[in-house]
């Protein structure tokens, strides 16, 4: 009963999830961080959401890093085309 009261009055799940997203995007205030930490100690559903959020963030960061490392610039493409044309002229 006490958990439900704290849960509803202090920081509802809807605000907790918003703060988790906000914390991933930017820094949150120490007061918001304290409220979120307290909420996460109480709410198992939001703890599960936080874990999934961290997994998704990690996957997205790896995907972005992978895409950035495999980009080919236009000069490389043109050089490849020139080599093919040169080999076809033989």
PDB file of N, CA, C and O in Angstrom:
ATOM      1  N   UNK A   1       0.823  -1.194   0.000  1.00  0.00           N
ATOM      2  CA  UNK A   1       0.000   0.000   0.000  1.00  0.00           C
ATOM      3  C   UNK A   1       0.863   1.251   0.000  1.00  0.00           C
ATOM      4  O   UNK A   1       0.605   2.198  -0.743  1.00  0.00           O
ATOM      5  N   UNK A   2       1.893   1.244   0.845  1.00  0.00           N
ATOM      6  CA  UNK A   2       2.786   2.395   0.929  1.00  0.00           C
ATOM      7  C   UNK A   2       3.520   2.603  -0.399  1.00  0.00           C
ATOM      8  O   UNK A   2       3.707   3.735  -0.846  1.00  0.00           O
ATOM      9  N   UNK A   3       3.925   1.507  -1.012  1.00  0.00           N
ATOM     10  CA  UNK A   3       4.591   1.598  -2.307  1.00  0.00           C
ATOM     11  C   UNK A   3       3.689   2.245  -3.346  1.00  0.00           C
ATOM     12  O   UNK A   3       4.143   3.079  -4.130  1.00  0.00           O
ATOM     13  N   UNK A   4       2.417   1.868  -3.358  1.00  0.00           N
ATOM     14  CA  UNK A   4       1.488   2.445  -4.327  1.00  0.00           C
ATOM     15  C   UNK A   4       1.316   3.935  -4.110  1.00  0.00           C
ATOM     16  O   UNK A   4       1.270   4.702  -5.072  1.00  0.00           O
ATOM     17  N   UNK A   5       1.220   4.353  -2.858  1.00  0.00           N
ATOM     18  CA  UNK A   5       1.075   5.776  -2.563  1.00  0.00           C
ATOM     19  C   UNK A   5       2.302   6.566  -3.005  1.00  0.00           C
ATOM     20  O   UNK A   5       2.182   7.610  -3.646  1.00  0.00           O
ATOM     21  N   UNK A   6       3.467   6.065  -2.662  1.00  0.00           N
ATOM     22  CA  UNK A   6       4.695   6.736  -3.078  1.00  0.00           C
ATOM     23  C   UNK A   6       4.784   6.750  -4.596  1.00  0.00           C
ATOM     24  O   UNK A   6       5.182   7.742  -5.206  1.00  0.00           O
ATOM     25  N   UNK A   7       4.410   5.642  -5.180  1.00  0.00           N
ATOM     26  CA  UNK A   7       4.447   5.462  -6.626  1.00  0.00           C
ATOM     27  C   UNK A   7       3.566   6.495  -7.328  1.00  0.00           C
ATOM     28  O   UNK A   7       3.990   7.112  -8.305  1.00  0.00           O
ATOM     29  N   UNK A   8       2.363   6.680  -6.842  1.00  0.00           N
ATOM     30  CA  UNK A   8       1.408   7.573  -7.491  1.00  0.00           C
ATOM     31  C   UNK A   8       1.692   9.037  -7.167  1.00  0.00           C
ATOM     32  O   UNK A   8       1.667   9.886  -8.058  1.00  0.00           O
ATOM     33  N   UNK A   9       1.959   9.332  -5.911  1.00  0.00           N
ATOM     34  CA  UNK A   9       2.121  10.722  -5.485  1.00  0.00           C
ATOM     35  C   UNK A   9       3.513  11.257  -5.839  1.00  0.00           C
ATOM     36  O   UNK A   9       3.646  12.356  -6.377  1.00  0.00           O
ATOM     37  N   UNK A  10       4.518  10.489  -5.539  1.00  0.00           N
ATOM     38  CA  UNK A  10       5.890  10.977  -5.661  1.00  0.00           C
ATOM     39  C   UNK A  10       6.338  11.093  -7.117  1.00  0.00           C
ATOM     40  O   UNK A  10       6.729  12.171  -7.566  1.00  0.00           O
ATOM     41  N   UNK A  11       6.281   9.990  -7.847  1.00  0.00           N
ATOM     42  CA  UNK A  11       6.696   9.989  -9.248  1.00  0.00           C
ATOM     43  C   UNK A  11       5.998   8.836  -9.968  1.00  0.00           C
ATOM     44  O   UNK A  11       6.382   7.678  -9.803  1.00  0.00           O
ATOM     45  N   UNK A  12       4.979   9.146 -10.763  1.00  0.00           N
ATOM     46  CA  UNK A  12       4.288   8.077 -11.499  1.00  0.00           C
ATOM     47  C   UNK A  12       5.179   7.477 -12.596  1.00  0.00           C
ATOM     48  O   UNK A  12       6.165   8.084 -13.015  1.00  0.00           O
ATOM     49  N   UNK A  13       4.820   6.303 -13.039  1.00  0.00           N
ATOM     50  CA  UNK A  13       5.605   5.606 -14.062  1.00  0.00           C
ATOM     51  C   UNK A  13       5.727   6.425 -15.347  1.00  0.00           C
ATOM     52  O   UNK A  13       6.775   6.415 -15.992  1.00  0.00           O
ATOM     53  N   UNK A  14       4.676   7.122 -15.713  1.00  0.00           N
ATOM     54  CA  UNK A  14       4.722   7.909 -16.946  1.00  0.00           C
ATOM     55  C   UNK A  14       5.829   8.973 -16.874  1.00  0.00           C
ATOM     56  O   UNK A  14       6.513   9.220 -17.867  1.00  0.00           O
ATOM     57  N   UNK A  15       6.002   9.588 -15.731  1.00  0.00           N
ATOM     58  CA  UNK A  15       7.064  10.576 -15.566  1.00  0.00           C
ATOM     59  C   UNK A  15       8.427   9.897 -15.446  1.00  0.00           C
ATOM     60  O   UNK A  15       9.432  10.426 -15.921  1.00  0.00           O
ATOM     61  N   UNK A  16       8.459   8.735 -14.815  1.00  0.00           N
ATOM     62  CA  UNK A  16       9.726   8.017 -14.648  1.00  0.00           C
ATOM     63  C   UNK A  16      10.284   7.599 -16.009  1.00  0.00           C
ATOM     64  O   UNK A  16      11.480   7.751 -16.260  1.00  0.00           O
ATOM     65  N   UNK A  17       9.445   7.084 -16.871  1.00  0.00           N
ATOM     66  CA  UNK A  17       9.920   6.677 -18.200  1.00  0.00           C
ATOM     67  C   UNK A  17      10.379   7.893 -19.000  1.00  0.00           C
ATOM     68  O   UNK A  17      11.363   7.824 -19.737  1.00  0.00           O
ATOM     69  N   UNK A  18       9.673   8.989 -18.854  1.00  0.00           N
ATOM     70  CA  UNK A  18      10.074  10.223 -19.527  1.00  0.00           C
ATOM     71  C   UNK A  18      11.443  10.686 -19.025  1.00  0.00           C
ATOM     72  O   UNK A  18      12.286  11.097 -19.822  1.00  0.00           O
ATOM     73  N   UNK A  19      11.665  10.622 -17.729  1.00  0.00           N
ATOM     74  CA  UNK A  19      12.959  11.004 -17.169  1.00  0.00           C
ATOM     75  C   UNK A  19      14.077  10.074 -17.636  1.00  0.00           C
ATOM     76  O   UNK A  19      15.200  10.521 -17.865  1.00  0.00           O
ATOM     77  N   UNK A  20      13.774   8.786 -17.779  1.00  0.00           N
ATOM     78  CA  UNK A  20      14.786   7.845 -18.280  1.00  0.00           C
ATOM     79  C   UNK A  20      15.198   8.216 -19.701  1.00  0.00           C
ATOM     80  O   UNK A  20      16.384   8.217 -20.032  1.00  0.00           O
ATOM     81  N   UNK A  21      14.217   8.527 -20.530  1.00  0.00           N
ATOM     82  CA  UNK A  21      14.507   8.934 -21.905  1.00  0.00           C
ATOM     83  C   UNK A  21      15.283  10.249 -21.922  1.00  0.00           C
ATOM     84  O   UNK A  21      16.239  10.415 -22.681  1.00  0.00           O
ATOM     85  N   UNK A  22      14.858  11.166 -21.083  1.00  0.00           N
ATOM     86  CA  UNK A  22      15.517  12.467 -21.002  1.00  0.00           C
ATOM     87  C   UNK A  22      16.959  12.313 -20.528  1.00  0.00           C
ATOM     88  O   UNK A  22      17.854  12.992 -21.030  1.00  0.00           O
ATOM     89  N   UNK A  23      17.186  11.424 -19.564  1.00  0.00           N
ATOM     90  CA  UNK A  23      18.528  11.193 -19.039  1.00  0.00           C
ATOM     91  C   UNK A  23      19.438  10.611 -20.113  1.00  0.00           C
ATOM     92  O   UNK A  23      20.631  10.915 -20.136  1.00  0.00           O
ATOM     93  N   UNK A  24      18.903   9.788 -20.997  1.00  0.00           N
ATOM     94  CA  UNK A  24      19.713   9.239 -22.086  1.00  0.00           C
ATOM     95  C   UNK A  24      20.084  10.306 -23.109  1.00  0.00           C
ATOM     96  O   UNK A  24      21.165  10.265 -23.696  1.00  0.00           O
ATOM     97  N   UNK A  25      19.177  11.267 -23.319  1.00  0.00           N
ATOM     98  CA  UNK A  25      19.413  12.305 -24.312  1.00  0.00           C
ATOM     99  C   UNK A  25      20.275  13.443 -23.784  1.00  0.00           C
ATOM    100  O   UNK A  25      21.076  14.013 -24.526  1.00  0.00           O
ATOM    101  N   UNK A  26      20.118  13.771 -22.525  1.00  0.00           N
ATOM    102  CA  UNK A  26      20.830  14.895 -21.923  1.00  0.00           C
ATOM    103  C   UNK A  26      20.919  14.681 -20.424  1.00  0.00           C
ATOM    104  O   UNK A  26      20.432  13.677 -19.904  1.00  0.00           O
ATOM    105  N   UNK A  27      21.531  15.609 -19.739  1.00  0.00           N
ATOM    106  CA  UNK A  27      21.620  15.518 -18.280  1.00  0.00           C
ATOM    107  C   UNK A  27      20.318  15.997 -17.646  1.00  0.00           C
ATOM    108  O   UNK A  27      19.675  16.926 -18.134  1.00  0.00           O
ATOM    109  N   UNK A  28      19.951  15.352 -16.568  1.00  0.00           N
ATOM    110  CA  UNK A  28      18.785  15.797 -15.814  1.00  0.00           C
ATOM    111  C   UNK A  28      19.260  16.392 -14.500  1.00  0.00           C
ATOM    112  O   UNK A  28      20.392  16.155 -14.076  1.00  0.00           O
ATOM    113  N   UNK A  29      18.401  17.160 -13.860  1.00  0.00           N
ATOM    114  CA  UNK A  29      18.784  17.801 -12.605  1.00  0.00           C
ATOM    115  C   UNK A  29      18.998  16.754 -11.513  1.00  0.00           C
ATOM    116  O   UNK A  29      18.545  15.616 -11.631  1.00  0.00           O
ATOM    117  N   UNK A  30      19.681  17.148 -10.473  1.00  0.00           N
ATOM    118  CA  UNK A  30      19.948  16.206  -9.377  1.00  0.00           C
ATOM    119  C   UNK A  30      18.639  15.811  -8.678  1.00  0.00           C
ATOM    120  O   UNK A  30      18.503  14.680  -8.212  1.00  0.00           O
ATOM    121  N   UNK A  31      17.687  16.734  -8.607  1.00  0.00           N
ATOM    122  CA  UNK A  31      16.389  16.425  -8.001  1.00  0.00           C
ATOM    123  C   UNK A  31      15.652  15.373  -8.829  1.00  0.00           C
ATOM    124  O   UNK A  31      15.097  14.419  -8.283  1.00  0.00           O
ATOM    125  N   UNK A  32      15.653  15.555 -10.150  1.00  0.00           N
ATOM    126  CA  UNK A  32      15.001  14.575 -11.029  1.00  0.00           C
ATOM    127  C   UNK A  32      15.706  13.229 -10.942  1.00  0.00           C
ATOM    128  O   UNK A  32      15.057  12.183 -10.924  1.00  0.00           O
ATOM    129  N   UNK A  33      17.012  13.256 -10.890  1.00  0.00           N
ATOM    130  CA  UNK A  33      17.782  12.020 -10.792  1.00  0.00           C
ATOM    131  C   UNK A  33      17.483  11.292  -9.488  1.00  0.00           C
ATOM    132  O   UNK A  33      17.357  10.067  -9.476  1.00  0.00           O
ATOM    133  N   UNK A  34      17.369  12.032  -8.395  1.00  0.00           N
ATOM    134  CA  UNK A  34      17.047  11.446  -7.097  1.00  0.00           C
ATOM    135  C   UNK A  34      15.652  10.819  -7.110  1.00  0.00           C
ATOM    136  O   UNK A  34      15.465   9.703  -6.624  1.00  0.00           O
ATOM    137  N   UNK A  35      14.671  11.542  -7.669  1.00  0.00           N
ATOM    138  CA  UNK A  35      13.309  11.005  -7.757  1.00  0.00           C
ATOM    139  C   UNK A  35      13.283   9.733  -8.600  1.00  0.00           C
ATOM    140  O   UNK A  35      12.638   8.748  -8.239  1.00  0.00           O
ATOM    141  N   UNK A  36      13.984   9.768  -9.712  1.00  0.00           N
ATOM    142  CA  UNK A  36      14.017   8.605 -10.595  1.00  0.00           C
ATOM    143  C   UNK A  36      14.677   7.413  -9.909  1.00  0.00           C
ATOM    144  O   UNK A  36      14.196   6.285 -10.018  1.00  0.00           O
ATOM    145  N   UNK A  37      15.766   7.657  -9.210  1.00  0.00           N
ATOM    146  CA  UNK A  37      16.444   6.566  -8.494  1.00  0.00           C
ATOM    147  C   UNK A  37      15.531   5.937  -7.452  1.00  0.00           C
ATOM    148  O   UNK A  37      15.474   4.714  -7.322  1.00  0.00           O
ATOM    149  N   UNK A  38      14.822   6.773  -6.717  1.00  0.00           N
ATOM    150  CA  UNK A  38      13.891   6.267  -5.713  1.00  0.00           C
ATOM    151  C   UNK A  38      12.767   5.470  -6.372  1.00  0.00           C
ATOM    152  O   UNK A  38      12.385   4.406  -5.885  1.00  0.00           O
ATOM    153  N   UNK A  39      12.247   5.983  -7.469  1.00  0.00           N
ATOM    154  CA  UNK A  39      11.168   5.289  -8.180  1.00  0.00           C
ATOM    155  C   UNK A  39      11.653   3.924  -8.683  1.00  0.00           C
ATOM    156  O   UNK A  39      10.932   2.930  -8.589  1.00  0.00           O
ATOM    157  N   UNK A  40      12.875   3.885  -9.216  1.00  0.00           N
ATOM    158  CA  UNK A  40      13.397   2.624  -9.739  1.00  0.00           C
ATOM    159  C   UNK A  40      13.614   1.586  -8.641  1.00  0.00           C
ATOM    160  O   UNK A  40      13.547   0.386  -8.904  1.00  0.00           O
ATOM    161  N   UNK A  41      13.872   2.035  -7.425  1.00  0.00           N
ATOM    162  CA  UNK A  41      13.998   1.096  -6.308  1.00  0.00           C
ATOM    163  C   UNK A  41      12.656   0.490  -5.941  1.00  0.00           C
ATOM    164  O   UNK A  41      12.592  -0.630  -5.432  1.00  0.00           O
ATOM    165  N   UNK A  42      11.591   1.221  -6.195  1.00  0.00           N
ATOM    166  CA  UNK A  42      10.250   0.775  -5.826  1.00  0.00           C
ATOM    167  C   UNK A  42       9.578  -0.028  -6.939  1.00  0.00           C
ATOM    168  O   UNK A  42       8.910  -1.026  -6.669  1.00  0.00           O
ATOM    169  N   UNK A  43       9.752   0.398  -8.175  1.00  0.00           N
ATOM    170  CA  UNK A  43       8.955  -0.130  -9.293  1.00  0.00           C
ATOM    171  C   UNK A  43       9.735  -1.129 -10.142  1.00  0.00           C
ATOM    172  O   UNK A  43      10.696  -0.758 -10.817  1.00  0.00           O
ATOM    173  N   UNK A  44       9.328  -2.380 -10.109  1.00  0.00           N
ATOM    174  CA  UNK A  44      10.016  -3.403 -10.898  1.00  0.00           C
ATOM    175  C   UNK A  44       9.742  -3.244 -12.392  1.00  0.00           C
ATOM    176  O   UNK A  44      10.571  -3.635 -13.213  1.00  0.00           O
ATOM    177  N   UNK A  45       8.600  -2.679 -12.752  1.00  0.00           N
ATOM    178  CA  UNK A  45       8.253  -2.500 -14.164  1.00  0.00           C
ATOM    179  C   UNK A  45       9.150  -1.445 -14.809  1.00  0.00           C
ATOM    180  O   UNK A  45       9.593  -1.611 -15.945  1.00  0.00           O
ATOM    181  N   UNK A  46       9.408  -0.384 -14.095  1.00  0.00           N
ATOM    182  CA  UNK A  46      10.277   0.665 -14.625  1.00  0.00           C
ATOM    183  C   UNK A  46      11.736   0.214 -14.653  1.00  0.00           C
ATOM    184  O   UNK A  46      12.496   0.637 -15.525  1.00  0.00           O
ATOM    185  N   UNK A  47      12.131  -0.635 -13.714  1.00  0.00           N
ATOM    186  CA  UNK A  47      13.484  -1.203 -13.767  1.00  0.00           C
ATOM    187  C   UNK A  47      13.640  -2.057 -15.022  1.00  0.00           C
ATOM    188  O   UNK A  47      14.677  -2.012 -15.684  1.00  0.00           O
ATOM    189  N   UNK A  48      12.613  -2.830 -15.346  1.00  0.00           N
ATOM    190  CA  UNK A  48      12.649  -3.654 -16.558  1.00  0.00           C
ATOM    191  C   UNK A  48      12.696  -2.765 -17.803  1.00  0.00           C
ATOM    192  O   UNK A  48      13.417  -3.056 -18.757  1.00  0.00           O
ATOM    193  N   UNK A  49      11.922  -1.687 -17.781  1.00  0.00           N
ATOM    194  CA  UNK A  49      11.924  -0.740 -18.898  1.00  0.00           C
ATOM    195  C   UNK A  49      13.311  -0.125 -19.060  1.00  0.00           C
ATOM    196  O   UNK A  49      13.791   0.032 -20.182  1.00  0.00           O
ATOM    197  N   UNK A  50      13.952   0.220 -17.960  1.00  0.00           N
ATOM    198  CA  UNK A  50      15.288   0.826 -17.990  1.00  0.00           C
ATOM    199  C   UNK A  50      16.295  -0.142 -18.612  1.00  0.00           C
ATOM    200  O   UNK A  50      17.139   0.267 -19.408  1.00  0.00           O
ATOM    201  N   UNK A  51      16.207  -1.420 -18.251  1.00  0.00           N
ATOM    202  CA  UNK A  51      17.118  -2.409 -18.817  1.00  0.00           C
ATOM    203  C   UNK A  51      16.915  -2.536 -20.323  1.00  0.00           C
ATOM    204  O   UNK A  51      17.882  -2.604 -21.082  1.00  0.00           O
ATOM    205  N   UNK A  52      15.664  -2.568 -20.749  1.00  0.00           N
ATOM    206  CA  UNK A  52      15.384  -2.662 -22.187  1.00  0.00           C
ATOM    207  C   UNK A  52      15.849  -1.409 -22.912  1.00  0.00           C
ATOM    208  O   UNK A  52      16.366  -1.489 -24.026  1.00  0.00           O
ATOM    209  N   UNK A  53      15.670  -0.268 -22.293  1.00  0.00           N
ATOM    210  CA  UNK A  53      16.117   0.988 -22.873  1.00  0.00           C
ATOM    211  C   UNK A  53      17.635   0.996 -23.057  1.00  0.00           C
ATOM    212  O   UNK A  53      18.134   1.449 -24.087  1.00  0.00           O
ATOM    213  N   UNK A  54      18.356   0.502 -22.075  1.00  0.00           N
ATOM    214  CA  UNK A  54      19.817   0.437 -22.168  1.00  0.00           C
ATOM    215  C   UNK A  54      20.260  -0.514 -23.281  1.00  0.00           C
ATOM    216  O   UNK A  54      21.220  -0.229 -23.997  1.00  0.00           O
ATOM    217  N   UNK A  55      19.567  -1.634 -23.424  1.00  0.00           N
ATOM    218  CA  UNK A  55      19.898  -2.589 -24.486  1.00  0.00           C
ATOM    219  C   UNK A  55      19.656  -1.954 -25.852  1.00  0.00           C
ATOM    220  O   UNK A  55      20.501  -2.048 -26.742  1.00  0.00           O
ATOM    221  N   UNK A  56      18.505  -1.309 -26.016  1.00  0.00           N
ATOM    222  CA  UNK A  56      18.198  -0.668 -27.291  1.00  0.00           C
ATOM    223  C   UNK A  56      19.181   0.454 -27.607  1.00  0.00           C
ATOM    224  O   UNK A  56      19.603   0.600 -28.754  1.00  0.00           O
ATOM    225  N   UNK A  57      19.544   1.234 -26.624  1.00  0.00           N
ATOM    226  CA  UNK A  57      20.521   2.305 -26.819  1.00  0.00           C
ATOM    227  C   UNK A  57      21.863   1.738 -27.284  1.00  0.00           C
ATOM    228  O   UNK A  57      22.491   2.275 -28.196  1.00  0.00           O
ATOM    229  N   UNK A  58      22.287   0.661 -26.655  1.00  0.00           N
ATOM    230  CA  UNK A  58      23.549   0.032 -27.026  1.00  0.00           C
ATOM    231  C   UNK A  58      23.505  -0.475 -28.464  1.00  0.00           C
ATOM    232  O   UNK A  58      24.460  -0.292 -29.220  1.00  0.00           O
ATOM    233  N   UNK A  59      22.397  -1.113 -28.842  1.00  0.00           N
ATOM    234  CA  UNK A  59      22.247  -1.618 -30.208  1.00  0.00           C
ATOM    235  C   UNK A  59      22.292  -0.473 -31.212  1.00  0.00           C
ATOM    236  O   UNK A  59      22.971  -0.562 -32.235  1.00  0.00           O
ATOM    237  N   UNK A  60      21.566   0.602 -30.916  1.00  0.00           N
ATOM    238  CA  UNK A  60      21.548   1.743 -31.829  1.00  0.00           C
ATOM    239  C   UNK A  60      22.917   2.408 -31.950  1.00  0.00           C
ATOM    240  O   UNK A  60      23.320   2.795 -33.047  1.00  0.00           O
ATOM    241  N   UNK A  61      23.633   2.544 -30.839  1.00  0.00           N
ATOM    242  CA  UNK A  61      24.964   3.137 -30.886  1.00  0.00           C
ATOM    243  C   UNK A  61      25.915   2.294 -31.724  1.00  0.00           C
ATOM    244  O   UNK A  61      26.700   2.827 -32.508  1.00  0.00           O
ATOM    245  N   UNK A  62      25.842   0.966 -31.554  1.00  0.00           N
ATOM    246  CA  UNK A  62      26.699   0.086 -32.352  1.00  0.00           C
ATOM    247  C   UNK A  62      26.343   0.163 -33.833  1.00  0.00           C
ATOM    248  O   UNK A  62      27.228   0.157 -34.688  1.00  0.00           O
ATOM    249  N   UNK A  63      25.054   0.235 -34.135  1.00  0.00           N
ATOM    250  CA  UNK A  63      24.596   0.320 -35.530  1.00  0.00           C
ATOM    251  C   UNK A  63      25.069   1.616 -36.178  1.00  0.00           C
ATOM    252  O   UNK A  63      25.525   1.607 -37.322  1.00  0.00           O
ATOM    253  N   UNK A  64      24.966   2.721 -35.460  1.00  0.00           N
ATOM    254  CA  UNK A  64      25.411   4.008 -35.993  1.00  0.00           C
ATOM    255  C   UNK A  64      26.917   3.999 -36.205  1.00  0.00           C
ATOM    256  O   UNK A  64      27.399   4.489 -37.226  1.00  0.00           O
ATOM    257  N   UNK A  65      27.670   3.446 -35.251  1.00  0.00           N
ATOM    258  CA  UNK A  65      29.122   3.370 -35.386  1.00  0.00           C
ATOM    259  C   UNK A  65      29.510   2.499 -36.574  1.00  0.00           C
ATOM    260  O   UNK A  65      30.459   2.808 -37.293  1.00  0.00           O
ATOM    261  N   UNK A  66      28.787   1.430 -36.774  1.00  0.00           N
ATOM    262  CA  UNK A  66      29.063   0.526 -37.892  1.00  0.00           C
ATOM    263  C   UNK A  66      28.788   1.229 -39.218  1.00  0.00           C
ATOM    264  O   UNK A  66      29.580   1.111 -40.153  1.00  0.00           O
ATOM    265  N   UNK A  67      27.682   1.956 -39.311  1.00  0.00           N
ATOM    266  CA  UNK A  67      27.353   2.670 -40.546  1.00  0.00           C
ATOM    267  C   UNK A  67      28.375   3.754 -40.837  1.00  0.00           C
ATOM    268  O   UNK A  67      28.742   3.960 -41.994  1.00  0.00           O
ATOM    269  N   UNK A  68      28.839   4.448 -39.810  1.00  0.00           N
ATOM    270  CA  UNK A  68      29.817   5.512 -40.012  1.00  0.00           C
ATOM    271  C   UNK A  68      31.162   4.955 -40.474  1.00  0.00           C
ATOM    272  O   UNK A  68      31.874   5.610 -41.235  1.00  0.00           O
ATOM    273  N   UNK A  69      31.511   3.769 -40.025  1.00  0.00           N
ATOM    274  CA  UNK A  69      32.808   3.200 -40.400  1.00  0.00           C
ATOM    275  C   UNK A  69      32.783   2.587 -41.793  1.00  0.00           C
ATOM    276  O   UNK A  69      33.845   2.394 -42.385  1.00  0.00           O
ATOM    277  N   UNK A  70      31.614   2.275 -42.336  1.00  0.00           N
ATOM    278  CA  UNK A  70      31.548   1.626 -43.650  1.00  0.00           C
ATOM    279  C   UNK A  70      31.144   2.571 -44.771  1.00  0.00           C
ATOM    280  O   UNK A  70      30.896   2.122 -45.890  1.00  0.00           O
ATOM    281  N   UNK A  71      31.074   3.862 -44.500  1.00  0.00           N
ATOM    282  CA  UNK A  71      30.719   4.805 -45.551  1.00  0.00           C
ATOM    283  C   UNK A  71      31.855   4.906 -46.564  1.00  0.00           C
ATOM    284  O   UNK A  71      33.033   4.943 -46.209  1.00  0.00           O
ATOM    285  N   UNK A  72      31.464   4.950 -47.832  1.00  0.00           N
ATOM    286  CA  UNK A  72      32.418   5.074 -48.917  1.00  0.00           C
ATOM    287  C   UNK A  72      32.200   6.439 -49.554  1.00  0.00           C
ATOM    288  O   UNK A  72      31.073   6.801 -49.891  1.00  0.00           O
ATOM    289  N   UNK A  73      33.269   7.184 -49.715  1.00  0.00           N
ATOM    290  CA  UNK A  73      33.091   8.506 -50.298  1.00  0.00           C
ATOM    291  C   UNK A  73      33.065   8.437 -51.824  1.00  0.00           C
ATOM    292  O   UNK A  73      33.390   7.403 -52.409  1.00  0.00           O
ATOM    293  N   UNK A  74      32.682   9.530 -52.459  1.00  0.00           N
ATOM    294  CA  UNK A  74      32.498   9.571 -53.910  1.00  0.00           C
ATOM    295  C   UNK A  74      33.803   9.350 -54.672  1.00  0.00           C
ATOM    296  O   UNK A  74      33.795   8.745 -55.744  1.00  0.00           O
ATOM    297  N   UNK A  75      34.906   9.826 -54.139  1.00  0.00           N
ATOM    298  CA  UNK A  75      36.185   9.649 -54.844  1.00  0.00           C
ATOM    299  C   UNK A  75      36.577   8.176 -54.903  1.00  0.00           C
ATOM    300  O   UNK A  75      37.155   7.730 -55.895  1.00  0.00           O
ATOM    301  N   UNK A  76      36.271   7.418 -53.856  1.00  0.00           N
ATOM    302  CA  UNK A  76      36.558   5.981 -53.871  1.00  0.00           C
ATOM    303  C   UNK A  76      35.700   5.266 -54.903  1.00  0.00           C
ATOM    304  O   UNK A  76      36.169   4.354 -55.584  1.00  0.00           O
ATOM    305  N   UNK A  77      34.470   5.672 -55.015  1.00  0.00           N
ATOM    306  CA  UNK A  77      33.570   5.068 -56.002  1.00  0.00           C
ATOM    307  C   UNK A  77      34.062   5.378 -57.412  1.00  0.00           C
ATOM    308  O   UNK A  77      34.107   4.498 -58.271  1.00  0.00           O
ATOM    309  N   UNK A  78      34.427   6.630 -57.640  1.00  0.00           N
ATOM    310  CA  UNK A  78      34.913   7.018 -58.965  1.00  0.00           C
ATOM    311  C   UNK A  78      36.207   6.292 -59.308  1.00  0.00           C
ATOM    312  O   UNK A  78      36.394   5.866 -60.448  1.00  0.00           O
ATOM    313  N   UNK A  79      37.098   6.145 -58.334  1.00  0.00           N
ATOM    314  CA  UNK A  79      38.344   5.425 -58.555  1.00  0.00           C
ATOM    315  C   UNK A  79      38.070   3.968 -58.918  1.00  0.00           C
ATOM    316  O   UNK A  79      38.721   3.413 -59.803  1.00  0.00           O
ATOM    317  N   UNK A  80      37.113   3.353 -58.240  1.00  0.00           N
ATOM    318  CA  UNK A  80      36.736   1.974 -58.541  1.00  0.00           C
ATOM    319  C   UNK A  80      36.177   1.862 -59.955  1.00  0.00           C
ATOM    320  O   UNK A  80      36.511   0.925 -60.680  1.00  0.00           O
ATOM    321  N   UNK A  81      35.334   2.801 -60.350  1.00  0.00           N
ATOM    322  CA  UNK A  81      34.765   2.807 -61.706  1.00  0.00           C
ATOM    323  C   UNK A  81      35.868   2.958 -62.748  1.00  0.00           C
ATOM    324  O   UNK A  81      35.853   2.277 -63.774  1.00  0.00           O
ATOM    325  N   UNK A  82      36.820   3.843 -62.490  1.00  0.00           N
ATOM    326  CA  UNK A  82      37.931   4.048 -63.436  1.00  0.00           C
ATOM    327  C   UNK A  82      38.757   2.788 -63.599  1.00  0.00           C
ATOM    328  O   UNK A  82      39.175   2.465 -64.711  1.00  0.00           O
ATOM    329  N   UNK A  83      39.001   2.065 -62.506  1.00  0.00           N
ATOM    330  CA  UNK A  83      39.762   0.816 -62.586  1.00  0.00           C
ATOM    331  C   UNK A  83      39.017  -0.230 -63.406  1.00  0.00           C
ATOM    332  O   UNK A  83      39.627  -0.964 -64.184  1.00  0.00           O
ATOM    333  N   UNK A  84      37.708  -0.297 -63.234  1.00  0.00           N
ATOM    334  CA  UNK A  84      36.913  -1.264 -63.997  1.00  0.00           C
ATOM    335  C   UNK A  84      36.962  -0.926 -65.486  1.00  0.00           C
ATOM    336  O   UNK A  84      37.147  -1.808 -66.324  1.00  0.00           O
ATOM    337  N   UNK A  85      36.796   0.342 -65.803  1.00  0.00           N
ATOM    338  CA  UNK A  85      36.823   0.778 -67.213  1.00  0.00           C
ATOM    339  C   UNK A  85      38.195   0.485 -67.814  1.00  0.00           C
ATOM    340  O   UNK A  85      38.288   0.015 -68.948  1.00  0.00           O
ATOM    341  N   UNK A  86      39.251   0.759 -67.064  1.00  0.00           N
ATOM    342  CA  UNK A  86      40.606   0.507 -67.545  1.00  0.00           C
ATOM    343  C   UNK A  86      40.797  -0.976 -67.811  1.00  0.00           C
ATOM    344  O   UNK A  86      41.400  -1.344 -68.819  1.00  0.00           O
ATOM    345  N   UNK A  87      40.290  -1.849 -66.921  1.00  0.00           N
ATOM    346  CA  UNK A  87      40.437  -3.300 -67.115  1.00  0.00           C
ATOM    347  C   UNK A  87      39.587  -3.795 -68.279  1.00  0.00           C
ATOM    348  O   UNK A  87      39.950  -4.777 -68.926  1.00  0.00           O
ATOM    349  N   UNK A  88      38.478  -3.147 -68.556  1.00  0.00           N
ATOM    350  CA  UNK A  88      37.640  -3.551 -69.688  1.00  0.00           C
ATOM    351  C   UNK A  88      38.259  -3.166 -71.011  1.00  0.00           C
ATOM    352  O   UNK A  88      37.980  -3.812 -72.021  1.00  0.00           O
ATOM    353  N   UNK A  89      39.083  -2.147 -71.047  1.00  0.00           N
ATOM    354  CA  UNK A  89      39.713  -1.681 -72.275  1.00  0.00           C
ATOM    355  C   UNK A  89      40.860  -2.566 -72.719  1.00  0.00           C
ATOM    356  O   UNK A  89      41.355  -2.412 -73.836  1.00  0.00           O
ATOM    357  N   UNK A  90      41.292  -3.477 -71.884  1.00  0.00           N
ATOM    358  CA  UNK A  90      42.446  -4.335 -72.208  1.00  0.00           C
ATOM    359  C   UNK A  90      42.143  -5.200 -73.352  1.00  0.00           C
ATOM    360  O   UNK A  90      42.990  -5.990 -73.770  1.00  0.00           O
TER     361      UNK A  90
END
